[in-house]
Amino acid sequence: MPLFARILDFNRDFLSRLRNKRSKPRHRVGAGFPLKASLNLSGDEALVRKGKAVRGGGRDWAGRVGDISNHGLNIVLPPAATTARGEPTTLLLTLENHELVIPCTVAHFRVYDTHALCGLRLQFDDFKTEKAYQQLVEAVSMGASFAPAGPGRSQPGFVHRCWRSANKSVLTDWREANTRALDHFELTFGEHLVQGQNSRPGLEVLSRSKTAKSVPPAVEGEVRQLFRWVVGNLPKNVPADLREFMTRVASNPPTTAAATWRAPVTARAFTSTTVSVSPSSWQPPKAKTRLPV
């Protein structure tokens, strides 16, 4: 099943254009991004070279995804793993409560002192799996490709900086002009805007459409999920305090508007006649006489 049902809704024509693209930019996967990978390898180079290796007939190796593109990825494996170029294999990707099982072929394999690096060329069997994978690539690339850009909207008393990603998303932070302390940030992507403020604990999700009054709860949930994944892949050119603040905001519950204050309701209504007293005739109450012990 796709990772998102309401946002990043790629159609078949869009995926077809991705397949035909000559350029295949790779995006580094962040160390804090909770993407896990498992790969089945035969370990018999002779069978692989003779074309007799069977998909799924080897050993499962757990690894870390180093970088990712629309057509493949690189996995960092233990140095004991062995394979050869051309082996048919199966990749299992796990991200939070999502799993993707993708047939693939080993594109290259190199062994180093501390690890092995395995490059994979993916082969999609169905549209839903390919769509889910491209949504994953979009989330990684949106965060990993942020680069410094020109100034954005100005606000009195603040200085600000902008970063733009490969898919035209924009991240802006505002800092106090005197202290340079981080005050708030905004991230815009597609039809949505998310923002966080130091004075509020959670993340606010808004629509960029002038006609939309609010974001439906189901859509807001997917936007928050995408935000968490984008934050997990931010590069080091985004300041550390901004990355830390966005990570903290992403883990907090949604913000809620403060309840409107109302005067307390009296326990009972008085029916006695009201007596008006002028300020000039008012006297403080007499103190009670204390009886001797």
C-alpha positions as CSV (number, residue, x, y, z in Angstrom):
1,M,0.0,0.0,0.0
2,P,1.2,3.6,-0.6
3,L,2.7,5.5,2.3
4,F,0.3,8.4,1.7
5,A,-3.3,8.1,0.5
6,R,-4.1,11.9,0.3
7,I,-0.9,13.7,-0.3
8,L,1.9,12.9,-2.8
9,D,-0.7,11.2,-4.9
10,F,1.5,10.3,-7.9
11,N,-0.3,9.0,-10.9
12,R,0.9,6.4,-13.5
13,D,2.0,9.1,-16.0
14,F,4.2,10.8,-13.4
15,L,5.8,7.5,-12.5
16,S,6.4,6.7,-16.1
17,R,8.2,10.0,-16.6
18,L,10.4,9.1,-13.6
19,R,11.4,5.8,-15.2
20,N,12.4,7.6,-18.4
21,K,14.6,10.2,-16.7
22,R,18.2,10.0,-17.7
23,S,19.5,11.8,-14.6
24,K,19.2,9.9,-11.4
25,P,20.2,12.1,-8.5
26,R,20.9,10.3,-5.3
27,H,19.9,11.7,-1.9
28,R,21.7,10.8,1.3
29,V,19.5,9.3,4.0
30,G,19.8,11.0,7.4
31,A,21.3,9.1,10.3
32,G,18.2,9.8,12.4
33,F,15.7,8.6,9.8
34,P,14.1,5.4,11.0
35,L,14.4,3.5,7.6
36,K,15.5,-0.1,8.0
37,A,16.6,-2.5,5.2
38,S,17.0,-6.2,4.9
39,L,18.5,-7.9,1.8
40,N,18.6,-11.6,0.8
41,L,21.9,-12.7,-0.7
42,S,23.1,-16.1,-1.8
43,G,26.7,-15.6,-0.9
44,D,27.9,-17.8,-3.7
45,E,29.7,-15.7,-6.3
46,A,30.2,-18.7,-8.6
47,L,26.4,-19.2,-8.9
48,V,25.8,-15.6,-9.5
49,R,28.4,-15.4,-12.3
50,K,26.9,-18.4,-13.9
51,G,23.4,-17.0,-13.7
52,K,22.2,-19.8,-11.5
53,A,21.5,-17.8,-8.3
54,V,17.9,-18.1,-7.2
55,R,16.0,-15.1,-5.7
56,G,15.2,-15.7,-2.1
57,G,17.5,-18.7,-1.7
58,G,20.2,-17.0,0.3
59,R,20.7,-15.4,3.7
60,D,19.0,-12.3,5.0
61,W,21.3,-9.4,5.9
62,A,20.2,-6.3,7.8
63,G,21.7,-3.1,6.7
64,R,21.4,0.7,6.6
65,V,20.3,2.7,3.5
66,G,23.1,5.1,2.7
67,D,21.5,6.9,-0.2
68,I,18.4,6.6,-2.4
69,S,17.2,7.6,-5.9
70,N,14.1,7.0,-8.0
71,H,15.6,3.9,-9.6
72,G,17.8,2.3,-6.8
73,L,19.7,2.7,-3.6
74,N,22.9,1.8,-1.7
75,I,22.8,-0.4,1.4
76,V,25.6,-0.5,4.0
77,L,26.0,-4.2,5.1
78,P,28.3,-6.1,7.4
79,P,31.7,-6.9,5.9
80,A,30.9,-10.6,6.0
81,A,28.2,-10.3,3.4
82,T,29.1,-11.6,-0.1
83,T,27.4,-11.4,-3.5
84,A,28.3,-10.4,-7.1
85,R,26.9,-8.0,-9.7
86,G,23.8,-9.3,-11.4
87,E,22.4,-11.4,-8.5
88,P,18.6,-11.3,-8.4
89,T,17.4,-10.6,-4.8
90,T,14.6,-9.2,-2.7
91,L,14.8,-6.0,-0.6
92,L,12.6,-5.4,2.4
93,L,12.3,-1.8,3.5
94,T,10.7,-1.0,6.9
95,L,9.6,2.5,8.0
96,E,7.6,2.9,11.2
97,N,4.5,0.8,10.5
98,H,5.1,0.5,6.7
99,E,6.8,-2.3,4.8
100,L,7.9,-2.5,1.2
101,V,9.0,-5.7,-0.5
102,I,10.8,-4.9,-3.8
103,P,12.5,-7.3,-6.2
104,C,15.8,-6.0,-7.4
105,T,19.2,-6.9,-8.9
106,V,22.7,-6.2,-7.5
107,A,24.2,-3.4,-9.5
108,H,27.6,-3.3,-7.7
109,F,29.2,-4.7,-4.6
110,R,32.3,-3.6,-2.8
111,V,33.8,-4.8,0.5
112,Y,35.8,-2.6,2.8
113,D,37.5,-3.1,6.2
114,T,34.4,-2.2,8.3
115,H,31.5,-2.7,5.9
116,A,30.3,-3.8,2.5
117,L,28.4,-1.5,0.1
118,C,25.7,-3.0,-2.1
119,G,24.1,-1.0,-4.9
120,L,20.6,-2.2,-6.0
121,R,18.6,-1.7,-9.2
122,L,14.9,-1.9,-8.3
123,Q,12.3,-3.8,-10.4
124,F,8.7,-3.0,-9.5
125,D,6.1,-5.6,-10.1
126,D,3.0,-3.4,-9.4
127,F,1.9,0.2,-9.4
128,K,1.1,0.5,-5.7
129,T,4.6,-0.7,-4.6
130,E,6.3,1.7,-7.0
131,K,4.1,4.6,-5.9
132,A,4.9,3.9,-2.2
133,Y,8.6,3.8,-3.0
134,Q,8.5,7.1,-4.9
135,Q,6.7,8.7,-2.0
136,L,9.5,7.5,0.2
137,V,12.1,9.0,-2.2
138,E,10.1,12.3,-2.2
139,A,10.2,12.5,1.6
140,V,14.0,11.9,1.7
141,S,14.8,14.2,-1.1
142,M,12.7,17.0,0.3
143,G,14.7,17.1,3.4
144,A,18.2,16.1,2.1
145,S,18.2,18.6,-0.8
146,F,17.7,21.8,1.1
147,A,20.2,24.4,0.2
148,P,20.6,28.1,1.3
149,A,18.5,30.5,-0.8
150,G,17.7,34.2,-0.9
151,P,15.6,36.0,1.7
152,G,11.9,35.3,2.1
153,R,9.2,37.4,3.7
154,S,10.4,40.0,6.2
155,Q,9.0,40.7,9.7
156,P,9.8,43.7,11.9
157,G,12.3,42.9,14.6
158,F,13.5,39.7,13.1
159,V,16.2,38.5,10.7
160,H,15.4,35.4,8.6
161,R,17.0,32.9,6.3
162,C,15.6,30.5,3.6
163,W,16.5,27.1,2.3
164,R,15.0,25.6,-0.9
165,S,14.8,21.9,-1.8
166,A,14.9,20.2,-5.2
167,N,11.1,19.9,-5.3
168,K,10.6,23.7,-4.6
169,S,9.8,23.3,-0.9
170,V,10.9,26.3,1.2
171,L,12.1,26.3,4.8
172,T,12.4,29.7,6.6
173,D,13.5,30.6,10.1
174,W,13.1,33.8,12.0
175,R,15.4,35.0,14.7
176,E,15.3,37.9,17.0
177,A,17.3,40.8,15.5
178,N,19.2,41.6,18.7
179,T,20.0,38.1,20.1
180,R,19.7,35.9,17.0
181,A,17.7,33.5,19.2
182,L,15.4,31.3,17.1
183,D,11.8,32.4,17.4
184,H,9.8,30.4,14.8
185,F,10.0,28.6,11.4
186,E,7.8,27.8,8.4
187,L,8.0,25.0,5.9
188,T,6.0,25.1,2.8
189,F,5.5,22.2,0.4
190,G,2.8,21.6,-2.2
191,E,-0.5,22.9,-0.9
192,H,0.5,22.9,2.8
193,L,2.3,25.1,5.3
194,V,3.6,23.9,8.7
195,Q,5.0,26.2,11.3
196,G,6.4,26.0,14.8
197,Q,6.9,28.7,17.5
198,N,9.0,28.7,20.6
199,S,6.0,30.1,22.5
200,R,3.8,27.1,21.5
201,P,4.7,23.4,22.1
202,G,3.3,21.8,18.9
203,L,3.2,22.0,15.2
204,E,0.6,23.9,13.3
205,V,-0.6,22.7,9.9
206,L,-2.2,25.2,7.5
207,S,-3.5,25.2,4.0
208,R,-1.9,27.5,1.4
209,S,-5.1,27.7,-0.6
210,K,-7.0,30.9,-0.1
211,T,-10.4,29.1,-0.5
212,A,-9.7,26.3,2.1
213,K,-10.8,27.1,5.6
214,S,-8.9,24.3,7.4
215,V,-7.0,21.1,6.8
216,P,-9.1,17.9,7.1
217,P,-7.9,15.7,10.0
218,A,-6.9,12.8,7.7
219,V,-4.8,15.1,5.5
220,E,-3.3,16.8,8.6
221,G,-2.1,13.4,9.9
222,E,-0.3,12.7,6.6
223,V,1.3,16.1,6.6
224,R,2.6,15.6,10.1
225,Q,4.0,12.2,9.1
226,L,5.7,13.7,6.0
227,F,7.1,16.5,8.2
228,R,8.7,14.0,10.6
229,W,10.4,12.2,7.7
230,V,11.6,15.4,6.1
231,V,13.1,16.5,9.4
232,G,14.9,13.2,9.8
233,N,16.8,13.9,6.5
234,L,17.8,17.6,6.9
235,P,21.4,18.3,5.9
236,K,24.0,20.0,8.0
237,N,23.7,23.3,6.1
238,V,20.5,23.8,8.1
239,P,21.6,25.1,11.6
240,A,21.8,22.6,14.4
241,D,19.4,24.5,16.7
242,L,16.8,24.7,14.0
243,R,17.1,21.0,13.3
244,E,16.8,20.2,17.0
245,F,13.8,22.5,17.4
246,M,12.0,21.0,14.4
247,T,12.7,17.5,15.7
248,R,11.3,18.4,19.1
249,V,8.2,20.0,17.6
250,A,7.6,17.0,15.3
251,S,7.3,14.7,18.3
252,N,4.9,17.0,20.2
253,P,1.1,16.6,20.0
254,P,-0.9,19.0,17.8
255,T,-1.4,22.5,19.1
256,T,-4.9,23.4,20.4
257,A,-6.4,26.8,20.8
258,A,-6.7,28.1,24.4
259,A,-10.2,27.9,25.8
260,T,-12.1,31.1,25.9
261,W,-12.3,32.4,29.5
262,R,-15.7,32.9,30.9
263,A,-16.8,34.4,34.2
264,P,-17.8,31.8,36.8
265,V,-21.5,31.1,37.1
266,T,-22.9,32.0,40.6
267,A,-24.2,29.1,42.7
268,R,-27.6,30.7,43.3
269,A,-29.4,33.9,42.4
270,F,-30.2,36.4,45.1
271,T,-33.7,37.8,45.3
272,S,-33.2,40.3,48.0
273,T,-33.6,44.0,47.4
274,T,-30.4,45.7,46.3
275,V,-29.4,48.6,48.6
276,S,-27.3,51.3,47.0
277,V,-24.7,53.0,49.1
278,S,-22.9,56.2,48.0
279,P,-19.1,56.2,48.2
280,S,-19.1,59.1,50.7
281,S,-21.2,57.3,53.2
282,W,-19.4,54.0,53.1
283,Q,-17.8,52.9,56.3
284,P,-15.5,49.9,56.8
285,P,-17.0,47.0,58.8
286,K,-16.3,47.1,62.6
287,A,-13.9,44.6,63.9
288,K,-15.4,41.9,66.1
289,T,-14.7,42.3,69.8
290,R,-12.4,39.5,71.0
291,L,-13.5,38.1,74.3
292,P,-10.9,37.6,77.0
293,V,-9.8,34.0,77.6
